[in-house]
Amino acid sequence: MARRAFWLVGLGGTLATVVAALASGASARDGVELVALAVVGAGIVGIVGVLLGRRLRDRPLLVQVTVVAATAVVATLAGAVLAAQAMFVSSHDLRTLMVVLAASATAAGLAALQLAERLGRATEEVQQLSEHLAGGGSPSAPSEPLPAELADVADQLTGTWERLNDARDRERAMEASRRELVAWVSHDLRTPLSGIRAMVEALEDGVVDDPATVARYLGTIRQEADRLAQLVDDLFELSRIQAGALDLDLERVGLADLVSDAIAATGITADARGVSLEGRMHEPAPEVAASVPDLARVIRNLLDNAIRHTPRGGAVRVEASTMGDHAVLSVHDTCGGIPDNEIDRVFDLAFRGDAARTPGEGGGGFGLAIARGLVEAHRGDIDVCNTDGGCRFTVRLPLDA
């Protein structure tokens, strides 16, 4: 862009010189000679000015702007001297022109000083902004308007600071989630392992020997082992999601089939807790391209979460429909709603809301985090909102995925 502008200015200036020569009333021969002298004189000085400017490009702006102003004045003077030598200008006119050029040079020098000072202040403003942001400060408006180029640099610095600040906030949030995760996992591992160990020791020492109690102990040990295995599976799934290592085997599948399977799988749990479970499919029945096991796990996790937090006598309803170019799956419950200070964190890793819940009731705290990761891997989104007497989780998946 700069090179193109350079040549355009040079060509335009040459054409302007030719037009001025023709307008002077000189003959064609004299006009050509006058143009040649003007171009040669200005060209030589201009080339020297360009070379000098390149040589001094690491010097302060004051020096560089002074070189530009001096080049313009000296180029005019060189052309006038050559014209006088060729008898186009009288000696009296040349002296008059030199006086005018001296005054012009003074004005140009003052303008150059003012411009250099202003550019220097603007550059210092940008430098101070950079140092201020690097020190952890917040962006502030400049004390005076900046030139467009430096204003763009300042805007880019501010934008970079905002992105870095957002990244730091996300990193702090992730670190807090990791610490919370470690605490929950340690608790969820230690509690069942302690119970298993106590029951095994009781069986080994013969403290428990009646068949009914032994069978109950063995059943409890098996349940705890299954829960630990599920916890390990959840951790493995989370590691795949966070590492971006999900390898989705996509195929066309109807949400109605997945919802029916999930309701059948969770029906026994819902009945045991006294929660009614219902599925509603709206026409046209949506179909999406998805990894069947992963999408089934999303629905199962949402249903497990809804059943777990819905009190006895409550209801859980699953709906699937099409809205525009998305398939929409929603899970409604009557849990009483999520507190305002917790609703934004329900998808956070290991978040369980009420810290007083027992591991058996609260689960591993990974189900919703896994659901969000799997939905986003399908280029979809998931959110939650409170409704009358409960809440609604909504999953949106693109139909053309």
N, C-alpha and C positions, 0 to 999 in steps of 0.2 A: 504493500500500500504506500509506504513512504517513498520507495523508489519510483513508483508510478507518478506520485505527486511531484517528485523532483523533476522528472522529464516534462510533465505537463506545464509546470511553472516556467521551465526554460524555453519551451516551444512558444508558450503564450507571450513571454517577454520579448522574444525575437520578432514575433508577428507585430506586437505593439510598436517595436522600434521601426519596423518597415513602414507601418501606417503613419507614424510620426514623421518619418523622412519624406514620404509622399505629400503629407499635409504641409510641409515647410515651403513648398513651391519650387524646390530645387529640380534641376534637370535629372533625367533618368541616370545619367552617368554619375553626376554629383551625389544623387540619392544613394546609389549603390555603394559609392566610396564612403559616404558618411555612415551608412549602416555598418559597413565592414569595420570602420575605425571604432565605432561605438561597441560593436560586438566583441572585437578583439580586445579593446581596453578593459571592458567590463568582464569579459570571459577570463582573461589572465588573472585579474584581481579576484574574481569569484573562485577560480580554481585554487588560488593560494589560500583564500579564506576557508574553503572547504577542507583542504589538507590541514590547515592550522587548527580548524575546529576538531577534526578527528584526532589530531595529536594532543589536543588539550581536553579531550572528552572526560578525563578523570579529574579535571580541575573544578573549582567551585563554579556555580552557575553564573556568578558575576563576571568571571573571566570569559566564559563562553558567550554570554549575551553581548559583552563589550566587543568581542571579535566579530559577531554578526553585524552590529551597528557600524563598526569601523569599516567592514567590508563594503557595506552599501555606500558609505560616503566616499571611500577611496575609489571604488569602481566608477562613481559619477565623475570624480576629479580626473581619473585616468582618461575617460572618454573625452572630457572637455579639453584636456591638454593635447591629445592626439588630434582633435578637431581643429584646435588652434594652430598646431603645426602644419596641418594641411590647408590652412588659410580659410577654413570655414567659419572661424570665430576670430574676431580682432583681439589684439592684446588688451584693449580696454575692456572688452566684454569678458575676457578671461579673468581679469583682475576682479571685475564685478562679481563674476560667478564664484570665484574663490572666497570672496567675503561672505556671499550667501551660503556657500558650503561650510564655512567655518561656523556660522551661526547654526546651520542645520546639524553639523556634527555635535555642537554643544547640546542642542535639543535632543538629538538621538542618544548621546551619552547619558543625559539625565534620565531619559525614558528607560534606557537599559539598566541604569542603577536602580530605578524604582521597580522595574520588572524583576530584576535579580533579587532584590530585597524581599519582594512579595513571594517569589518562588521559594526563597530560602526559608521564610516564615512558614509557608505551607508545608514544605518538606519537614521542617522541625515539628510541626503539628502532627504529621503522620508518624514521625519517629517516636514522639512522646506517646501517641496512641498505642503504637506497637509495644513500647516498653510497659505502658500501663496495663495492657491486656496480658502481656507475658507475666506480669507480677500478680495476676489474679484479680485485677480490677474490672469494673464494668465499663462498657463503651460509653463515651460521652460525646456530645456534639462539639465540633470545632469552634473556636472563638471567632473565626471569620470564615466566609465562604472560601472553599478550596477550588483550584482549577479542576476541570472535568476529569483529567487523567488521574490526578492525585485523589480526587473524591472517589473515583472508582477503586483505587488502591485501599482507601480507608474503609469503603463499604465491604471490600473483600476481606480485610482484616477483621472487621466486625462480624461478618458472616462466618469466618473461620472460627472466631472465638465462640460464637453461639453453638456451632456444631461440636466443637471440643467440649464446651460446657455440658451440652446434652449427652455427649459420650461419657463424660465423667459421672454425670448423674446416673446414667444407665449402669455404669460399672459399679458405682456404690450400691445401687439397688440389687444388682446381681450378687455382689459380695455379701450383702445382708441376707439375700435368699440362700446363698450357699452355707452361710453360718447357721441359719435356721434349719436348713436341710440336714446338716450334720447333727445338730442337736436332736431333731426329730428321729432321724434314722438310728442314732445311738440309743434313744429311748425305746424305739419300737423293736430294736434287736435285743436290748438288754432285758426288757420286761418278759417277753415270752420265753427267752432262753433261761431266765432265772426260774420261771415256773416249770419248764420242762426238766431242768436239772433237779429241782426239788422233788418232782413226781418220780423221776427215775431213781433218785437216791432212796425214796420211800419204798419203791418196788424192790430195789436191790437189797435193802436192809430188812425186808420182810415186815416193815411196819404196816403195810397194807397187804392183806392176803385173801380177803373175801373176793370171790369172783366178780360180783357186781361193781365193787369199787375199783378193782383192777381194770375191768373193761371200761369204766368211766375214765380212769386215768389214761389208758391207752387211746381212747377216743379224743380226749383233750390234747394229748401230745400230737396226735395226727392233725388235728385242727390247727394247732399252733405251727406245726411244720408246714402245713399248706399255706398258712398266712405268711410265714417267712419266705416261702418260695414265691408267693405273689409279690412280696416286697422286692425281692431280688429281680423278678421279671420287670417290675415297674422301673427300678433303677436302671436296668439294661436298656429299656425302651427310652427312658429319658436321655441316657448317654447317646443313643443313636440320633435322637431328635436334635440335641444340642450340638452334636458334631456334624450335623448335616449329612449323616450316613444312611438316611432312609432310602431304600431302593423300592419304589412303589411299582407294583405289577398291576397296571391299570386295565380295567375291563368294564364294559357297560353293565350296570346293575341298577335295579329298581329299589328306591328307598323303601317301598312298601314291604319288600321281602326282608330287608335288613331290620326294619322296625318289628315285623312279626317275630323274627328269630330272637331279637333282643327281649321282647315282651315275654316270650316263652321261657327264656333263660332266667329272667329275673322274677317271674311270676311267683315262684315258691317263696322267695325272700319277701316279696310284697305281701303275700297272704300271711306269712308268719308275723309280720309287723302290723297287720291290720290295715294295710294301705291298698286302696283299689287302684288298678292299673288299666289304662284304656289307650287304644290307638285309633287315630282318625286319619284317613287318607283322603285328600282332596283331588278331584279330577282336574286336569289330566295327571295321572300318577307320574311323578318325576323320575327320570333316569339320569344317572351321572356316570362319568368315567372315573372309577375309583379303585383303590386297593381294597378288596372286600374285607380281608381280616382287619385292616387298620380302621376302615370306616365303621365296621361292626364294633370295634373296640371303643370308638368315640361314642356311639349310641349307648353301648353298655355302661360306659363310665358315667354318662349323663344320667341314665336311669338309676344306677346304683347310688349316685349322689342325691338324686331327688328322693328316692325311697328312704335313704338313711336319715334325711333331715325332715321328712314329713311325719307328723305325729300320728298315732293310731286313730283310725277313722278318717284320715285325710285321703287325698286322691292325687294321682300322678297321671298326666295325659300327654301323649306324644302325637304330634301332627306333622304331616309331610305335605307340601304343596309346591306349586311353581309360581314364582313371582318375577316377571320379566325374563331375563336370561339367566336366572339363578333358581336352583332348587333350594327350598327352605325347609329345614327341620327344626321344630321347636319342642321343648320339653317343659311343661307347666307343672308346678307342684303347689301344695298348700302348706309350705313350711313356715309361714308367718312373715316371710320377707327377710332380706339380708340387711344388717345395719349399714347406714350410709358410710360409716368410716371403714367398712370392710368390703363393700361391693366392688371397689376398684382393684381389690387384691385377690379375688377368689381364684383367678387363674395363675397366681404366683406360685412358684415352686414351694411345696411343703406348707402352704398356708392352709390352716384349718379353722380359722375364725376363733372360736372359743377355745382358749388354751387349756381349759379344764376338762375337755373331753378325753375319754379314755381311748387308747389306741384301737380297741376293738370297735368303738363307735365311730371314731373320726376317720378311720382308714389311714392309709399312708400319707395322705395329703398330696398325692401325685396324680390322681385321676383327672382333675380338670386341667392341670398343666400338660398332661399327656394329650388330652383331647384337643387343647388349643394347638399344640405342636403338630398333631396329625392333620387337623383341619387346614392349618396354614400350609402344610406340605402339599395339600390338594388345591392350593391357590384359592382357598376359601377364607372365611372369617367367622368368628364366634363371639357372642357377647351375652350379657345378662342384664336383666332389669327387674325391678320389683313390680308385682301386680297386686290386685286385691287379694289379700290373704296369703300371698306366696311370691314366687318369682318365676321368671321364664328365661330359659337358655335357648338361644337361637343360633343355628348353624346355617350359613349360606355357602353354597357350592356352585361354581359355574357349570351350566349345562353343556357347554362346548369344551370342557376340559378333556 
